[in-house]
Amino acid sequence: MHEAARDSNMRIPHVGFKSDRIETFWEKYADLLRRIRTERDDMGRYLIYPWEAATYTRSTTENIVKMWHTIQASWDTMRFHAGAQGISYTRVAMLRNDVVYVTPIDIYEVRPGKKDEDNRVAVVPGFGRYPISDRMIYGPAHAVEIWASHRFKLLDKHVKWVLKNDPGEYDD
């Protein structure tokens, strides 16, 4: 047992892993993946496709859906563990286990020298935006929950917002 946990009755942090089969992913998201490949707006532009990003292909978009699925599954696993242990998280960090973070991470630091003492700020660092970063987020649990588990249910609302407010240009 860790000395600090024994001395102060602190809980030892839990690190959990969940695995999934690719077949499960394809079954779960078949309808969404079909929509990504086929749905277009009145001008013929794909609705659920970042067509302004010239480097994107259909497989890139499918990989983003896989990423979202993994993030949501990680969140769900954490929530399940919290419920099973009878604990409630107030501030959390979601970090990829295949990324090397070369400096210490203080999940209360919102910028150098500034702490989030009121637990009101979520931080998503600006590195790796393609167009979003999945490498790290930390902050209030309720904010991280939105980032981690509301992507699929907010997708149609976001698509409508983009078409109305920022339709961009499209070359097909």
N, C-alpha and C positions, 0 to 999 in steps of 0.2 A: 504494500500500500504506500502511496505517496505520502511523504512526511507532512506536508501541509494539510492534506485531507485528514490524516489521523489526528493532527493537533487541533484542528479547528472545525472538525465535522463537515468539511466541505465535500461535495460530491466529486468524484474523479470524473473528468470529462469522458464522454462516450464517443467513439468514432465507429460509425457503422457503414457497411457497404451493401449494396443491393445489386443483383445482376438480373438481367432480363434477356429474353431470346429475341432475335431480330424478327422472327415470325409473329411474335406477340405485338411488336411495334407495328408491323404492316397491317395486321388485323385491326388493331385499335384505330389507326389513322388512315385507313383505306379511303374513306369518304373525303377527308381533308386533302389527302394527296391527289385524289382525282380532281378536286376543285382547283388546286394549285396548277395542275396541268391543263385544265380546260376552261375555267370560268373567265369570261371577258366582259368588259364594260361596253357601253354603246359605241365607243370609238374603236373597239377591237383590242383594247389593251388588256393584258392579263390582270385580273383583280388582285390576286394574292401572289405577287411576284415583284421583286424590287427591280423593275426593268430599267431604271436609271443607272444601275450598277452594271457596267458593261462586262465585268468579269464573272457575273453570276450565270449559272446554268441551272437547268432543272434539278440536277443532283445537288447543287449548292443549297437550293431552297429546301430540298428534302433533308439534307444534313442539318439545316437550321431547325426543322421540325423534330428531328432526332435529338438535337441539343435541348430544345424546349421540353421534350418528353423526359429526358434525363434530369433536368433541373427540377421539374415538377415531381418526379419520382423521389428525388433526394429530399425535397421539402416534405412530401408525404411520409417518407420513412422517419424523418426527424419528428414530425408531429405524432406519429404512431408511438415512437419511443417515449416522447414526453408524456403522452397519455398513459402508457403502460407503467411509467415510473411515477406518475402523479406529480409531474413538475410542469411549470409554465415558464417559457423563455420570454425574457423582455428585450434582449438584444442578441442578435445572432450574426454570424458570418457564414457565407457560403463561398467556399474556395474549391477550385478544381484540384484534384489530387495528382494531376499530371503536369502541374505548373510548379516551377521552382520560384519561390518568393525569396529574393536575396536580402531583403531587409525585414526586420521585425514588423509585425502588423499589430497595431493597437486599435481595436475595433471601436474605441471611443474617440479616436482622433479624426476630426473632419477635415483638417488641413494642418500643416506643420504648426505646432504650438497651440492649436485650438481644439479643445475637447467638447464633445457633445454631452454636457452635464445634465441636460433635460431629456435626453434620449428622444430627440425629435428629428434627427438628420440621418438619412440613408446615404451611403457613399458607394458609387460605382466609378472606379478609377477610369481615366480616359484612355488607357492603353487597350489595344486590340479591338477597336471598333470596326466590325466588318458585317453589317452596320451596327452591331451591338456587341458588347463585351459579355462573355459568359465566364470570365476568369475569376471575378470576385465581386461580391457585394457584401456590405455589412451595415447594420443599423438597427432601428427598432424592429422587433419581430413582425409587427403588423405591416410595416413597409416592405420588408424582405419577402413576406408572404405574397404580397401583390406582385412583386417582381418575379417570384418563383412559380406561382401557381395560377395566375390569372391570364396568362398569355392566350390560351386557347379560347377562353370564354370572352375575351375582349377583342379577338381578331376581327370579327365582322364590323364591330363598331369602329375600330381603327381604320379598316379599309375604307369605310364610308367617309371618315374624317379626312383621310388623305385625298380621296377623289374630289372632295369639296374644297379643301383648303390648300393642298399642295400637290396638284396632279402631275407636275413635272412635264418632261418631254418624253416622247416615245418613238423609237425607231425599231421596226420589226422587219 
